[in-house]
Amino acid sequence: MATGRSNQITKQIGEYLVASALGRIGLVAATFSGNVPEYDIIATDSKYQSVPVQVKASNSDSWQFDNRHFVEIHLEGKKQILGRPVSLPKNLVCVFVALSPEYGKERFYVLSLKTLQKLIVSECKKYLKRFGGVRPKKFDSFHGAIKEKDLARFKDAWVSEFRDKQGLVIRDLNAK
């Protein structure tokens, strides 16, 4: 079982790896080491445009969360009923980091918080539908998880997310 200390180390490694990757694409990355509840890094381009970044690091191939951070859920008896998606910031970017025991083999998945919300709500609906709305082990659990395979299309999507979707000026990765 992971300890508080090992969880902090995992989080720290993830944040600094993401800050380094942002620097490589020409963004200044200011880390906050857990002192801001909604994000971990502010990424700023050469025109002083900024985007908040939430980092989620894991030593496995999945990340855990509470589904209620993404969608309103209420219980009708033991049945979970999904309501409206929770209102979330439009420009927050999430970077999931799958850490590796082998140096330099980390994997990054980059997507907006809104896109993540759509994925999570969709998966939650599918899961509940399989069981008639009643979670099989603990009906009142709101636990959720997302696996690395579910994020595959967002692997290393730095340019797509930060330049194309968020509108930041980044370094041309193909320039010599």
C-alpha positions as CSV (number, residue, x, y, z in Angstrom):
1,M,0.0,0.0,0.0
2,A,1.3,3.5,-0.9
3,T,2.2,5.7,2.0
4,G,1.6,9.5,2.2
5,R,5.3,10.0,1.6
6,S,5.4,7.8,-1.6
7,N,2.2,9.5,-2.9
8,Q,3.9,12.9,-2.4
9,I,7.0,11.7,-4.3
10,T,4.9,10.4,-7.2
11,K,3.0,13.8,-7.3
12,Q,6.3,15.7,-7.2
13,I,7.9,13.7,-9.9
14,G,4.9,14.1,-12.2
15,E,4.7,17.8,-11.7
16,Y,8.4,18.4,-12.5
17,L,8.3,16.1,-15.5
18,V,5.3,18.1,-16.9
19,A,7.0,21.4,-16.1
20,S,10.1,20.2,-18.0
21,A,8.0,19.0,-21.0
22,L,6.3,22.4,-21.1
23,G,9.7,24.2,-21.1
24,R,10.7,22.1,-24.1
25,I,7.8,23.4,-26.1
26,G,8.7,27.0,-25.1
27,L,6.3,27.6,-22.2
28,V,7.4,28.9,-18.9
29,A,6.0,26.6,-16.2
30,A,5.4,27.8,-12.7
31,T,4.7,25.0,-10.2
32,F,2.7,25.4,-7.1
33,S,3.4,22.0,-5.3
34,G,-0.1,21.4,-4.2
35,N,-0.8,24.8,-2.8
36,V,-3.6,25.6,-5.3
37,P,-6.5,23.2,-5.2
38,E,-7.6,23.3,-8.8
39,Y,-4.2,23.2,-10.7
40,D,-0.6,22.5,-10.2
41,I,1.2,24.6,-12.9
42,I,0.6,27.8,-14.8
43,A,2.0,27.5,-18.4
44,T,2.8,30.9,-20.0
45,D,3.8,31.6,-23.6
46,S,5.9,34.4,-25.1
47,K,2.9,36.7,-25.4
48,Y,2.0,36.2,-21.7
49,Q,-1.0,34.1,-22.4
50,S,-1.5,31.5,-19.6
51,V,-3.2,28.2,-19.1
52,P,-3.6,26.4,-15.8
53,V,-2.5,22.7,-15.8
54,Q,-3.6,19.9,-13.5
55,V,-1.1,17.0,-13.2
56,K,-2.2,13.5,-12.3
57,A,0.8,11.1,-11.8
58,S,0.5,7.4,-11.2
59,N,2.8,4.5,-10.8
60,S,0.3,2.2,-12.4
61,D,-1.8,2.3,-15.6
62,S,-4.8,4.0,-14.1
63,W,-5.8,7.1,-12.1
64,Q,-8.6,7.2,-9.4
65,F,-11.1,9.9,-8.7
66,D,-14.6,10.7,-7.4
67,N,-17.2,10.7,-10.2
68,R,-19.0,13.5,-8.5
69,H,-16.2,15.9,-9.4
70,F,-17.5,15.6,-13.0
71,V,-21.2,14.8,-12.9
72,E,-24.1,15.3,-10.5
73,I,-25.1,11.9,-9.1
74,H,-27.9,11.2,-6.7
75,L,-29.3,7.9,-5.3
76,E,-32.8,6.6,-5.8
77,G,-32.7,3.8,-3.3
78,K,-29.6,1.8,-4.4
79,K,-29.7,3.1,-8.0
80,Q,-27.3,5.9,-9.1
81,I,-28.9,8.5,-11.3
82,L,-26.6,10.8,-13.3
83,G,-27.6,14.4,-13.6
84,R,-25.9,17.3,-15.3
85,P,-22.2,17.6,-15.9
86,V,-20.5,19.7,-13.2
87,S,-19.5,23.2,-14.3
88,L,-15.8,23.2,-14.8
89,P,-13.2,25.7,-16.0
90,K,-13.0,25.8,-19.8
91,N,-9.3,26.3,-20.3
92,L,-7.8,23.9,-17.7
93,V,-5.5,21.3,-19.2
94,C,-4.9,17.9,-17.6
95,V,-1.7,16.0,-18.0
96,F,-1.7,12.4,-16.9
97,V,1.7,11.0,-16.3
98,A,2.3,7.2,-16.2
99,L,5.6,6.9,-14.3
100,S,8.0,4.2,-15.1
101,P,10.7,2.6,-12.9
102,E,12.9,2.9,-15.9
103,Y,14.4,6.5,-16.3
104,G,13.0,8.4,-19.2
105,K,10.2,5.9,-20.0
106,E,7.3,8.0,-18.6
107,R,4.2,8.4,-20.8
108,F,2.2,11.6,-21.0
109,Y,-1.5,12.1,-21.9
110,V,-2.6,15.7,-22.5
111,L,-6.2,16.8,-22.8
112,S,-8.6,19.5,-21.6
113,L,-10.5,19.1,-18.4
114,K,-13.7,19.4,-20.4
115,T,-12.7,16.5,-22.7
116,L,-11.8,14.4,-19.6
117,Q,-15.2,15.1,-18.2
118,K,-16.9,13.8,-21.3
119,L,-14.8,10.6,-21.2
120,I,-15.6,10.1,-17.5
121,V,-19.3,10.7,-17.8
122,S,-19.6,8.4,-20.8
123,E,-17.7,5.6,-19.1
124,C,-19.8,6.1,-15.9
125,K,-23.0,5.8,-17.9
126,K,-21.8,2.6,-19.6
127,Y,-20.7,1.1,-16.3
128,L,-24.0,1.9,-14.5
129,K,-26.1,0.7,-17.5
130,R,-24.3,-2.8,-17.3
131,F,-25.6,-3.1,-13.7
132,G,-29.0,-1.5,-14.0
133,G,-27.8,1.6,-12.2
134,V,-26.7,-0.3,-9.1
135,R,-23.0,-0.6,-8.4
136,P,-22.4,-4.3,-7.7
137,K,-20.0,-4.1,-4.7
138,K,-21.0,-0.9,-2.9
139,F,-24.1,0.9,-4.2
140,D,-23.2,4.2,-2.7
141,S,-19.6,4.4,-4.0
142,F,-18.9,7.2,-6.4
143,H,-15.4,5.9,-7.2
144,G,-14.2,6.3,-10.7
145,A,-11.0,5.4,-12.6
146,I,-9.6,6.0,-16.0
147,K,-7.1,3.6,-17.6
148,E,-4.1,4.4,-19.8
149,K,-5.7,2.6,-22.7
150,D,-8.7,5.0,-22.5
151,L,-6.3,8.0,-22.8
152,A,-4.3,6.5,-25.7
153,R,-5.4,9.0,-28.3
154,F,-4.1,11.9,-26.1
155,K,-0.6,10.5,-25.8
156,D,2.0,13.3,-26.2
157,A,-0.7,15.7,-27.4
158,W,1.2,18.8,-26.3
159,V,0.9,20.6,-29.6
160,S,-2.7,19.7,-30.2
161,E,-3.8,20.9,-26.8
162,F,-1.5,23.9,-26.0
163,R,-1.2,25.4,-29.5
164,D,-4.2,24.2,-31.5
165,K,-6.9,24.2,-28.7
166,Q,-5.6,26.6,-26.1
167,G,-4.0,29.1,-28.5
168,L,-0.6,29.4,-26.9
169,V,2.5,30.2,-28.9
170,I,4.8,27.2,-28.6
171,R,8.2,26.3,-30.0
172,D,8.2,24.7,-33.5
173,L,9.1,21.1,-32.6
174,N,10.3,20.4,-36.1
175,A,12.7,23.4,-36.3
176,K,16.4,22.6,-36.2
